[in-house]
Amino acid sequence: MSGRFFLDTNIFIYTFDSKAPAKAKKAVQLIRRAADTGEGIISYQVVQEFFNVALRRFPQPMNAAEAEQYLVTVLRPLLAVHSSPAIYLEALRTAEKHRLSWYDSLIVAAALEGQCEKLYSEASSWLLANCNVAWLASS
């Protein structure tokens, strides 16, 4: 394994959360570290989930131009894991074996595909115990 780490969707969402400044600050630091070192990565799923929230659920939703700018400057440089049959198979096995949700299993499978040592997420207790997950809220 490398020094790579995976950033789950909530890390990006926290950067826009004015009600949780400590989480927002930590999230910004993680994203900056990911971009500066090249060690942090995301998957296609993170991009999809982020825009689902940013375009519809933010108190002030992003418009198309803002979303495009964020994609080009923040998300795209970190995007390293794309959809594949291998990821789906790994996610199915992970979901069944550990009783994780489908979406959590896809995140785990993507982190494994990306050869990540850590997965930064606010995740289930199984992820915390078994995936060397660094939980943002406990930082």
Secondary structure in CASP SS format (residue, H / E / C, confidence):
PFRMAT SS
TARGET T0000
AUTHOR 0000-0000-0000
METHOD secondary structure of the structure
MODEL  1
M C 1.00
S C 1.00
G C 1.00
R C 1.00
F E 1.00
F E 1.00
L E 1.00
D C 1.00
T H 1.00
N H 1.00
I H 1.00
F H 1.00
I H 1.00
Y H 1.00
T C 1.00
F C 1.00
D C 1.00
S C 1.00
K C 1.00
A C 1.00
P H 1.00
A H 1.00
K H 1.00
A H 1.00
K H 1.00
K H 1.00
A H 1.00
V H 1.00
Q H 1.00
L H 1.00
I H 1.00
R H 1.00
R H 1.00
A H 1.00
A H 1.00
D H 1.00
T H 1.00
G C 1.00
E C 1.00
G E 1.00
I E 1.00
I E 1.00
S E 1.00
Y H 1.00
Q H 1.00
V H 1.00
V H 1.00
Q H 1.00
E H 1.00
F H 1.00
F H 1.00
N H 1.00
V H 1.00
A H 1.00
L H 1.00
R H 1.00
R C 1.00
F C 1.00
P C 1.00
Q C 1.00
P C 1.00
M C 1.00
N C 1.00
A H 1.00
A H 1.00
E H 1.00
A H 1.00
E H 1.00
Q H 1.00
Y H 1.00
L H 1.00
V H 1.00
T H 1.00
V H 1.00
L H 1.00
R H 1.00
P H 1.00
L H 1.00
L E 1.00
A E 1.00
V E 1.00
H C 1.00
S C 1.00
S C 1.00
P H 1.00
A H 1.00
I H 1.00
Y H 1.00
L H 1.00
E H 1.00
A H 1.00
L H 1.00
R H 1.00
T H 1.00
A H 1.00
E H 1.00
K H 1.00
H H 1.00
R C 1.00
L C 1.00
S C 1.00
W H 1.00
Y H 1.00
D H 1.00
S H 1.00
L H 1.00
I H 1.00
V H 1.00
A H 1.00
A H 1.00
A H 1.00
L H 1.00
E H 1.00
G C 1.00
Q C 1.00
C C 1.00
E C 1.00
K E 1.00
L E 1.00
Y E 1.00
S E 1.00
E C 1.00
A C 1.00
S C 1.00
S H 1.00
W H 1.00
L H 1.00
L H 1.00
A H 1.00
N H 1.00
C C 1.00
N C 1.00
V E 1.00
A E 1.00
W E 1.00
L H 1.00
A H 1.00
S H 1.00
S C 1.00
END
